[in-house]
Amino acid sequence: MNKNYVFADAQQAQEWERLKAIQAEFDPITHRHLERLGVGPGWSCLEVGPGAGSIMQWLCEHVSASGRVVAVDIDPRFIIASNSPNLEVRCLDIAQTAVETDCFDLVHARFVLMHIRDRESALTNMVRALKPGGWLLLEEPDFATAMPAGGDTTKAKMVERVLEATRQLYVSMGVEPFLGRQLPSLLQDLNLQAVAAQAELSLAPGKSLRAKIWRMAVEHLKERLLETGIPTENDLDQFIRLTHEETAWMLDYATVATWGQKRY
Ligand SMILES: C[S@@+](CC[C@H](N)C(=O)[O-])C[C@H]1O[C@@H](n2cnc3c(N)ncnc32)[C@H](O)[C@@H]1O
């Protein structure tokens, strides 16, 4: 098991379901970014941390037979079986192992970099893999915006405690909950050009996919959240119950997409 990844010890079935919920909620946004960058037949793409692999599969279809997709994951056991002839899956830690140099038209990672302690090495390896003129597209959350929306004050305070515990737990585990806003500067520091960014914000009720993603994370992290000393067990149980209630709304974390091009 890879101890550097916060969900590495999740049960197979639960993690698979959580990854599928992430895909269902965020893939339409990612597709828009990939289409805007012009991904098409003949492109060589590197997908870092594909999770269950829906974006990897989308790339295989869009680059067609003349293109190529390499997917690298430290824990590839959740990647959907694919018989795409233009796909190669590798098991590796992007912070530890470089892939080919000056090779890819696109390097993409979503909700991956926040989990990597040695972000500098991971980013260096991603940029090294790009061809001159190739695009790096990163999508990461920024938890600053996550907060309860409406409802009574007692419930709102309970939700605040769970959110604060999540942020503090992540920081203590080397996960960066505020990475989203830092991405544009990071890409400029890497000497990429045409750097731009877009943030998506969602106001979501219980029973939504967002609520399900939160519920599954809190259920998985329950013991460690309690150890922060911020929420009580009752807070966590109540939070989980609220994720099933259509009247409980939450302003979610912002998802920041940032892209930039390797100079010629
Ligand atoms: C939250 S999941 C996101 C999955 C997918 N990108 C998505 O958005 O649907 C994070 C993924 O990154 C992978 N990962 C974490 N650390 C990694 C590393 N150092 N190198 C490569 N993959 C890593 C995990 O195994 C997991 O598949």
The ligand as a MOL file (V3000), in Angstrom:
LIG
                    3D

  0  0  0     0  0            999 V3000
M  V30 BEGIN CTAB
M  V30 COUNTS 27 29 0 0 0
M  V30 BEGIN ATOM
M  V30 1 C -8.4310 11.7250 -6.1030 0
M  V30 2 S -7.8170 10.5960 -7.2570 0 CHG=1
M  V30 3 C -8.1960 11.4650 -8.7730 0
M  V30 4 C -8.4240 10.5410 -9.9150 0
M  V30 5 C -8.7080 11.1820 -11.2640 0
M  V30 6 N -7.6380 12.0690 -11.6770 0
M  V30 7 C -10.0030 11.9230 -11.2670 0
M  V30 8 O -10.0210 13.1420 -11.0650 0
M  V30 9 O -11.0450 11.2780 -11.4720 0 CHG=-1
M  V30 10 C -6.0280 10.7780 -7.1880 0
M  V30 11 C -5.2850 9.7900 -8.0830 0
M  V30 12 O -3.8950 10.1650 -8.1030 0
M  V30 13 C -3.1020 9.0030 -7.8900 0
M  V30 14 N -1.8210 9.4580 -7.2730 0
M  V30 15 C -1.6320 9.9510 -6.0230 0
M  V30 16 N -0.3340 10.2540 -5.8210 0
M  V30 17 C 0.3110 9.9460 -6.9770 0
M  V30 18 C 1.6790 10.0250 -7.4010 0
M  V30 19 N 2.6200 10.4930 -6.5490 0
M  V30 20 N 2.0110 9.6220 -8.6700 0
M  V30 21 C 1.0480 9.1490 -9.5040 0
M  V30 22 N -0.2650 9.0410 -9.1570 0
M  V30 23 C -0.6300 9.4390 -7.9210 0
M  V30 24 C -3.9540 8.1350 -6.9650 0
M  V30 25 O -3.5620 6.7740 -6.9590 0
M  V30 26 C -5.3500 8.3550 -7.5780 0
M  V30 27 O -5.5730 7.4800 -8.6630 0
M  V30 END ATOM
M  V30 BEGIN BOND
M  V30 1 1 1 2
M  V30 2 1 2 3
M  V30 3 1 2 10
M  V30 4 1 3 4
M  V30 5 1 4 5
M  V30 6 1 5 6
M  V30 7 1 5 7
M  V30 8 2 7 8
M  V30 9 1 7 9
M  V30 10 1 10 11
M  V30 11 1 11 12
M  V30 12 1 11 26
M  V30 13 1 12 13
M  V30 14 1 13 14
M  V30 15 1 13 24
M  V30 16 1 14 15
M  V30 17 1 14 23
M  V30 18 2 15 16
M  V30 19 1 16 17
M  V30 20 1 17 18
M  V30 21 2 17 23
M  V30 22 1 18 19
M  V30 23 2 18 20
M  V30 24 1 20 21
M  V30 25 2 21 22
M  V30 26 1 22 23
M  V30 27 1 24 25
M  V30 28 1 24 26
M  V30 29 1 26 27
M  V30 END BOND
M  V30 END CTAB
M  END
